[in-house]
Each structure stands twice: as structure tokens, then as C-alpha cells.
Amino acid sequence: MMYFSRVRIRAGSKSLSTLVDILKNDIYGAHRLLWTLFPGQEKRNFLFREEIAREQLGPAPTARGEPIYYLVSQSEPVAESDSLFSVESKPYRPRIMNGDCFGFDCRVNPVVCRQGKKHDVIMDAQLQFLTEQIQSSQLESSLPAKSNKGVYKKLLLNDDNKALNTRLTELLENDLRYAERLQQISTLSDKLEWAIKAHIDTVLENWLKAQGDRLGFELMTDSVGLSKLQNSAYIWHSLNSKGKKAGFSSVDFAGQLRVTDMEKFEQALFHGIGRSKAFGCGLLLIQRV
């Protein structure tokens, strides 16, 4: 038996505004507080997704800027009488068949493995793209010993790089999502930024498609063959209690999918997608199309 729950901070909680500020900036703290809803369990058996109450509940008088949480769990969460939270739960028994289509939302921590080390997909995509442009422009010898994205961009844009301009133009012209943007771009710097964004979109889409191959779903496409997918809200989450530099990034996906393997897809609903599942990532929310 699985459970789907909506968890809110009780309206009468003491120092509510202070608690809200803490939870907004401490995903690890939210994780620990939500775990109190599962007394006696030493191993985490839930996924959660944090949202803002007023965005989820509309103009309700009790819904403000405080967090609201959605949980999928193997056991039913229990809110004691003195708990900070109020909980609404129901059994989670999604009826799924191969070929079913759903709209979906998920917040994930996408990573890529290179030489045995895991890297943030978006940061890696930017660096890989800029490296390719540096190589194509034959500027490797001009790179300083210590380089970062800013150095790469400055070097690429330092001269009137007509070859770069041509390459970026072709890249954007051949991308149906961004071809129209070319009419609004006046500088090479802007063109580079849009080309990087287009590349990131492709990398993220490919990452999610790979997850679908493994977890029993495929992205639906529109009339011109583009995936029905959007990404947004890329953000870094610091885990202060884990160490000064500890943390992870997340990105939100929204789109439409088709089930290809109902048993694998059910496991994705119950156990999540990607990494950092203990910290608000991985929960796949679906609604029938």
C-alpha cells in the first residue's frame, strides 16, 4: 500500500513566520521535519515536493507564502496533536495501462558521470558547449591555466569572431524552439547565450528521455515533432549542515508523457526519478491528459 499526502503547516503554529523563513532556505531542515511524520522509521520511505501554499490553493484566506508539501510514502504519515503539520492522506493506487497519456510535473537533480565523478548536467552542458566553441575557433592556446565559463565567453567574444557568429546562427536556425529568436538578437553575446540555452534544453531533454527508457515512459511530441516538455527553475540548494560546499541543484520539468511499461512506470511513481530524492527531488506528479 502506498499513500499520497498533502502536508501543511498548522495555522496556529507558534512563530509561524520564523518557521516559514527557516524552511524556505533549508531543504535539509524540511526533510528532517517531514520525517517526524513517520515515527519509529529508521529508513526514509517517502518522496516529497515543496511548493508555495498560495500558488497551490488559490485565494484561500489561510494560504500565504508558507510551504506546502506533497508526499508519496509506503506508510501513512501521522501528525500528532502537537505537530507543526496538518496532514491529508489517501491510498495511492494509480490505474495505469500501457499507452496511457499523462501531463506531468517533476523536480529532479540531473547529473552526468564523467571519469567516475558525477557532475551537474546543466553546468556540464555549458562547459562542454563552450569548450567545443573554443576548439572550433582554435583558441585553446589562448586559455589561461585556470579558466571558467566567464573566461571562455570573454575569449570567444574578444574579437570579431565571424566564424563563431556563423556557427551560432546555424545552430539556432536548425532549432525549431529558437529559430524565431534570431530576429530579436542583435549582438554576438546574446546569440551565444541563446545558443547555450538551446544546447542545455537539448541535454536536459535527452537526460529525461534516458530516464523514460529506464522507467517505462516516453515524451509525447507535437505536430512538428517537438517534445511536449518545458524546463524551468534551475536552482542550487545548499546543505549547510552537511558542509560548507555541500549541496545539489534541481530543475523543474513539465510536459506530457506516454506509458510504455506500466510496471516500470509505477515504480517511478512510487520511488521517484533521478538523485537527491531525500531532499525534495524525484516525485513524479501526473494527471491524465
Secondary structure, DSSP 8 states (H G I E B T S, - for coil): --EEEEEEE-TT-TTHHHHHHHHHT-HHHHHHHHHTTSTT-SS--EEEEEEEHHHHH-S-TT--SSEEEEEEESS-----TT-SEEEEEEE------TT-EEEEEEEE--EEEETTEEEEHHHHHHHHHHHHHHHHTT-GGG--SS--HHHHHHHHHSS--HHHHHHHHHHHHT-TTTGGGGGG--SHHHHHHHHHHHHHHHHHHHHHHHHHHHHTEEE-B-TTS-BSEEEEEEEEEE-GGG-TT-EEEEEEEEEEEEES-HHHHHHHHHH-SSS-GGGT---EEEEE-
